[in-house]
Amino acid sequence: MIKEKKVLSIKKMAIVGVLGGISIVLGMTPLGFIPVGPTRATIMHIPVIIGAIMEGPLVGGLIGLIFGLFSIFQAITNPTPVSFVFLDPVVSILPRVLIGVVSYYVYKWSKNIGEKKTIWILNSIYGAIIAYLTYGIYVNIKDSQSIWLVLMNIGLIGATIALASYGKKKFRDKAIDVIMSAAVGTLTNTVGVLSSIYFIHGEKFVKSLGQNPEMARKIIFGIGVANGIPEMIIGIIVVANVIAALKYK
C-alpha cells in the first residue's frame, strides 16, 4: 500500500498559525517597527521568510496570505489618507504571498554558490549594513534626535558584527542561503507593494500624500529606498539568528 503524503501536515498548519499570528501581533504593536539607520523598519514580513525557509513555499505563502489579509483589515479598521491602496488585493495580498514563494526558492538556489563567492558576498553585505547604520548614527546625532535611536543603531552594529562572527562559525558555507533568502524576500515585499501602488494607484496615492502627482515615480522610489534598506538590514539579522537556532543546531 502506498501511504498518502499530506501536502499540509498538522505540524505545518500549526507553524502557519503561529507565525501568521506573530505577524499580526507585530502589526498591531510598536514591536513591528524598529528604528534602523535614519529610518524605521517593519518586521511584519519576517515570519513569512522564516516559515518559507523552514517548511517550504506553501507554508511561507500561507503565512504571507495571513499578513496580506491583515493589511486589508488594518486599512478598513484604522484608515489613513493612503489606506485605500491596501484595499486592493494586488497591493496587499499578492506581494505578501510571493514573499514566501520567492524566499524559499532563493534559499534553495543559493546553495549552489561556491565558498569563495559566499565569503565575498557576505563580507560585502555586512560592510554595507555597518556603513548604513553608522550613517544613521551620524544623522541622529546631527539632528539631535532621541538617544534611544543612537543606542539602537549602535546595538544593531554590534548585532551585525556578532552575526558575522557567529554565522562564520555556525553556518559555515550555508550562511549565504539564509541571508540571500532574507534579503530577496524583503525586497519582494517592498518592490511588490510599491510597484503595484505605482502602476495601479500611483497618481492618486501621491496626491493623498499631499504631493505633486507628476512626481509619483520619484516619490514612490524614494519611499522604497527609505524603507527597503533598513527592512533588509533587520530582516537579515533576525532571520539569520532565528534560522541558526532552529535549523543549524
Residue pairs with C-beta under 8 A, 6 or more apart in sequence:
7 58
8 58
8 59
11 55
12 55
12 56
12 58
12 59
15 51
15 54
15 55
15 59
16 51
16 59
16 62
16 63
16 66
19 47
19 48
19 50
19 51
19 63
20 47
20 62
20 63
20 66
20 67
22 47
23 44
23 45
23 46
23 47
23 48
23 63
23 66
23 67
23 70
24 66
24 67
24 70
25 31
25 32
26 32
26 42
26 43
26 44
26 46
26 47
27 44
27 67
27 70
27 71
27 74
31 43
32 42
32 43
32 44
33 40
33 41
33 42
33 43
34 40
34 41
34 43
34 152
34 234
35 41
35 148
35 149
35 152
35 153
36 133
36 136
36 152
36 153
36 156
36 230
36 231
36 233
36 234
37 132
37 133
37 135
37 136
37 139
37 153
37 229
37 230
37 233
38 135
38 136
38 139
38 140
39 136
39 226
39 227
39 229
39 230
40 230
41 227
41 230
41 231
41 233
41 234
41 235
42 227
42 231
43 231
43 234
43 235
43 238
44 67
45 64
45 67
45 96
45 99
45 185
45 186
45 189
45 231
45 235
46 182
46 234
46 235
46 238
46 239
47 63
47 67
48 60
48 63
48 64
48 67
48 96
48 99
48 100
48 103
48 185
49 60
49 99
49 100
49 103
49 181
49 182
49 185
49 186
49 235
49 239
50 239
50 242
50 243
51 59
51 60
51 62
51 63
51 100
52 59
52 60
52 61
52 63
52 99
52 100
52 101
52 103
52 104
52 107
52 181
52 185
53 60
53 103
53 104
53 107
53 178
53 181
53 239
53 243
53 247
54 243
54 246
54 247
56 104
57 100
57 101
57 104
57 105
58 100
59 100
60 99
60 100
60 101
60 103
60 104
61 97
61 98
61 100
61 101
62 100
63 100
64 96
64 97
64 98
64 99
64 100
65 93
65 96
65 97
67 96
67 99
68 89
68 92
68 93
68 94
68 95
68 96
68 97
69 92
69 93
71 86
71 92
71 93
71 96
72 86
72 87
72 89
72 92
72 93
74 83
74 86
75 83
75 84
75 86
75 87
75 92
76 83
76 87
81 208
81 209
82 205
82 208
82 209
84 201
84 204
84 208
85 91
85 92
85 197
85 200
85 201
85 205
86 92
88 196
88 200
88 201
90 196
90 200
91 193
91 196
91 197
91 200
91 201
92 193
94 192
94 196
95 188
95 189
95 191
95 192
95 193
95 196
96 189
96 192
98 188
98 192
99 185
99 188
99 189
99 192
100 185
102 184
102 185
102 188
103 181
103 182
103 184
103 185
103 188
104 181
106 180
106 181
106 184
106 185
107 177
107 178
107 180
107 181
110 176
110 177
110 180
110 181
111 174
111 177
113 121
113 176
115 173
117 176
118 173
118 175
118 176
121 176
121 180
122 164
122 167
122 175
122 176
122 179
123 164
125 179
125 183
125 236
126 160
126 161
126 163
126 164
129 160
129 233
129 236
129 237
130 157
130 160
130 161
132 229
132 230
132 233
133 153
133 156
133 157
133 160
133 233
134 153
134 157
136 149
136 153
137 150
137 153
137 154
139 145
140 146
140 149
140 150
140 153
141 150
156 233
156 234
156 237
159 237
160 233
160 237
163 236
163 237
163 240
163 241
166 241
166 244
167 175
167 179
167 240
167 244
168 175
170 244
170 248
171 178
171 240
171 244
171 248
174 248
175 240
178 239
178 240
178 243
178 244
179 236
179 239
179 240
181 239
182 232
182 235
182 236
182 238
182 239
182 240
183 232
183 235
183 236
185 235
185 239
186 228
186 231
186 232
186 235
186 236
187 228
187 232
189 231
190 224
190 227
190 228
190 231
191 224
191 228
194 220
194 223
194 224
197 205
197 220
198 205
198 216
198 217
198 220
202 213
202 216
202 217
202 220
203 213
203 216
204 213
205 216
205 220
206 212
206 213
206 215
206 216
206 219
206 220
207 213
209 219
211 219
